[in-house]
């Protein structure tokens, strides 16, 4: 079952008019929320980020927070899986094709869930390959916009190279991955790019830094130069689906000794413990 504009229905019955501005212009925003044991993880934080994205494109939120919570809960219950990946999207709605905002148009609200598929154990053990590319996206990457063509093209670079992610560099500094946050380990220090307009403020990014703080790991949130990335002792990628993975090859070359590092293994264990003791018990 999916949700579309006030109705729950099978996805095969869902239709959106071709003049929807999401289809015509990519004029909308979205969220992806992991669901563990039928409990949406950090739902208030995801809804806050949704509101920030809506504010960023000057679109009024069509639902109150209580309405979002209720509808998301109902959709999760409609679907069978205990662990789900919930996708929600809000567009500016249906109107004659014109760049200017149309007055008096109701936004389109769509939600669906899929089984939550996390990284298999063999990738955790071996690490993954990544490539690097110039970050040529727009300058408001902090808005979780549905117009993701630049990310699609950058992600395809990794697929073409047999890798799983593309690390993005802008003006000589790391921003993020095409579909993930990136962390760098140098010495015993965990480095993270700062949250600004050039990266998406990731919820999993926050979890990693919180876990690092609780374990008394030394962290620095600052700009990370390309040289620091290429000479790192460890590189990680994080996302709600991939959780935390070690990048062991970058642009065909091994990262350090080409194996997941000790700090990664500690963080992966912390993350799994946190998932099983906190994420699955959130109200």
C-alpha positions in Angstrom: 0.0 0.0 0.0 1.0 3.6 -0.7 -0.4 7.0 0.3 -1.3 9.6 -2.2 -3.2 12.8 -1.6 -5.4 11.6 1.2 -5.9 8.0 0.2 -4.2 4.7 0.9 -4.2 2.4 -2.2 -2.1 -0.3 -4.0 0.7 1.3 -5.9 -0.7 0.0 -9.2 -3.7 2.3 -8.8 -1.7 5.4 -8.0 -1.6 8.1 -10.7 -0.1 11.6 -10.8 -1.1 14.1 -13.5 1.6 14.9 -16.1 1.4 18.6 -15.2 2.4 17.9 -11.6 5.4 20.3 -11.0 7.4 17.5 -9.6 7.2 15.7 -13.0 7.7 18.9 -15.0 10.3 20.8 -12.9 11.4 18.5 -10.1 9.7 21.1 -7.9 9.5 19.3 -4.6 11.3 17.7 -1.7 11.5 14.3 -0.1 12.6 12.3 2.9 13.8 8.7 3.5 13.1 7.3 7.0 14.4 3.9 8.2 11.8 1.9 10.1 13.0 -0.7 12.6 10.6 -3.1 14.2 7.8 -0.9 12.8 9.2 2.2 14.6 10.2 5.1 12.4 13.7 6.1 13.5 14.1 9.7 14.7 10.9 10.8 13.1 10.8 14.3 14.7 14.3 15.0 13.3 13.2 13.8 9.8 10.1 15.9 9.9 12.2 18.9 11.0 14.5 18.3 8.1 11.4 18.0 5.8 10.2 21.4 7.1 13.6 22.9 6.5 13.5 21.7 2.9 10.0 23.0 2.4 11.0 26.3 3.7 14.0 26.3 1.4 11.8 26.0 -1.7 9.1 28.3 -0.2 6.4 25.6 -0.1 3.9 25.5 2.8 3.8 22.2 4.7 0.5 20.5 3.7 0.3 18.6 6.9 0.8 19.2 10.6 3.4 17.2 12.5 0.7 15.2 14.2 -0.9 14.4 10.8 2.5 13.2 9.4 3.0 11.0 12.4 -0.4 9.5 12.1 -0.2 8.8 8.4 3.3 7.4 8.6 2.2 5.1 11.4 -0.8 3.9 9.4 1.3 3.3 6.2 3.9 1.3 8.2 1.2 -0.9 9.6 -0.4 -1.5 6.2 2.9 -3.1 5.0 4.2 -6.4 6.2 7.9 -5.9 6.8 9.1 -5.2 10.3 12.0 -3.2 8.9 11.1 -0.7 6.2 12.5 2.2 4.2 9.8 4.9 4.1 9.9 7.4 1.3 7.8 10.6 1.3 7.6 13.3 -1.3 5.9 16.7 -1.4 5.6 18.6 -4.7 4.1 22.0 -5.4 1.2 20.4 -7.1 -0.5 20.4 -10.5 -0.6 23.6 -12.6 -0.1 25.0 -16.1 3.5 24.8 -17.0 5.1 28.1 -16.0 8.2 28.7 -13.9 6.5 31.0 -11.5 4.8 29.6 -8.4 1.2 28.9 -9.2 -1.3 30.5 -6.8 -3.9 28.4 -4.9 -2.6 25.0 -5.9 -2.7 22.1 -3.5 0.6 20.3 -3.0 0.9 16.6 -4.0 1.8 14.3 -1.1 3.1 10.8 -1.8 4.4 8.1 0.6 5.5 4.5 0.1 7.6 1.9 1.9 9.9 -0.8 0.8 11.8 -3.5 2.7 14.8 -2.0 4.5 17.9 -3.7 2.9 21.1 -3.1 4.8 24.7 -3.9 3.8 25.5 -7.6 3.7 28.2 -9.0 6.1 30.7 -9.6 3.3 30.8 -5.9 2.5 31.3 -5.0 6.1 34.2 -7.4 6.3 35.9 -6.4 3.0 35.0 -2.8 2.6 33.9 -1.2 -0.6 35.4 0.7 -3.5 34.6 4.3 -4.4 35.6 6.8 -7.0 36.0 10.5 -6.8 34.5 13.3 -8.9 34.1 17.1 -9.0 31.0 18.1 -7.1 29.1 19.9 -9.8 25.7 20.0 -8.1 23.8 23.2 -7.3 24.7 25.3 -4.2 21.7 24.3 -2.0 22.6 20.7 -1.3 21.1 21.2 2.2 17.7 21.1 0.6 16.5 17.5 0.1 15.1 18.2 -3.3 13.7 15.6 -5.7 15.6 17.1 -8.6 18.5 14.6 -8.2 19.8 14.3 -11.8 23.3 15.5 -10.8 23.4 12.8 -8.0 22.2 10.2 -10.5 24.9 11.0 -13.0 27.6 11.1 -10.2 26.4 7.8 -8.8 26.6 6.2 -12.2 30.3 7.0 -12.3 30.7 4.6 -9.4 28.6 2.0 -11.1 30.6 2.3 -14.3 33.8 1.7 -12.3 32.4 -1.3 -10.4 32.3 0.8 -7.2 29.5 1.6 -4.7 29.9 5.3 -4.2 31.3 8.6 -5.6 33.1 10.9 -3.2 32.5 14.5 -4.1 35.1 17.3 -4.1 34.4 20.9 -4.5 37.2 23.5 -4.8 39.7 21.0 -3.3 37.5 20.0 -0.3 35.4 17.0 0.5 31.6 17.6 0.6 29.9 14.2 0.8 29.0 11.2 -1.3 26.5 11.1 -4.2 24.1 9.3 -1.9 25.9 9.2 1.5 27.8 11.1 4.1 31.6 10.6 4.2 33.9 10.4 7.2 37.7 10.5 7.2 40.1 9.0 9.9 43.5 10.5 10.2 45.6 9.2 13.1 43.0 8.6 15.8 40.9 11.5 14.8 37.5 11.2 13.1 36.9 14.0 10.7 33.5 15.1 9.3 32.7 17.9 6.8 30.7 20.7 8.4 27.0 21.0 7.8 26.5 23.9 5.5 24.7 24.6 2.2 27.0 22.2 0.3 25.9 19.0 2.1 22.7 17.3 3.1 22.4 17.4 6.9 22.3 13.6 7.4 20.5 12.0 10.3 22.9 9.0 10.2 25.8 11.6 10.1 24.4 12.8 13.5 24.2 9.3 14.9 27.9 8.6 14.0 29.1 11.8 15.7 26.9 11.0 18.8 28.3 7.5 19.0 31.8 8.8 18.7 31.2 11.3 21.5 29.7 8.6 23.8 32.8 6.4 23.1 35.1 9.4 23.8 36.6 9.3 20.3 38.3 12.4 19.2 36.3 14.1 16.4 36.7 17.3 14.4 34.0 18.8 12.2 35.8 21.0 9.7 36.7 21.4 6.0 38.7 18.3 4.8 41.1 18.8 2.0 41.5 16.4 -0.9 45.0 15.5 0.1 43.7 14.5 3.6 41.1 12.3 1.9 43.6 10.6 -0.4 46.1 9.9 2.4 43.6 8.9 5.1 44.1 5.9 7.4 40.3 5.2 7.0 37.4 6.4 4.9 33.8 5.6 5.8 30.4 6.1 4.1 27.2 6.3 6.0 23.5 6.3 5.1 20.3 5.0 6.5 20.4 1.9 4.3 24.1 1.3 4.1 24.5 2.2 7.8 28.3 2.5 8.1 30.8 0.9 5.6 34.5 1.2 5.2 35.8 2.5 1.9 38.9 0.4 1.2 39.7 1.5 -2.4 39.4 4.9 -3.9 40.0 5.5 -7.6 41.5 2.1 -7.9 44.0 2.5 -5.1 43.9 1.0 -1.6 43.0 3.2 1.3 45.9 2.6 3.8 46.4 -1.2 3.7 43.2 -1.8 1.8 41.3 -3.3 4.7 38.6 -1.9 7.1 40.4 -0.1 9.9 40.2 -0.6 13.6 38.2 2.6 14.2 35.7 1.5 11.6 35.3 -1.9 13.3 34.6 -0.2 16.6 32.1 2.2 15.1 30.3 -0.6 13.2 29.9 -2.5 16.5 28.7 0.7 18.3 26.2 1.2 15.5 24.8 -2.3 15.6 24.5 -2.1 19.4 22.7 1.2 19.1 20.4 -0.1 16.4 19.4 -3.1 18.5 19.0 -1.3 21.8 17.7 2.2 20.8 16.5 2.3 17.2 14.2 -0.7 17.7 12.7 0.8 20.9 12.0 4.4 19.9 8.4 5.5 20.6 
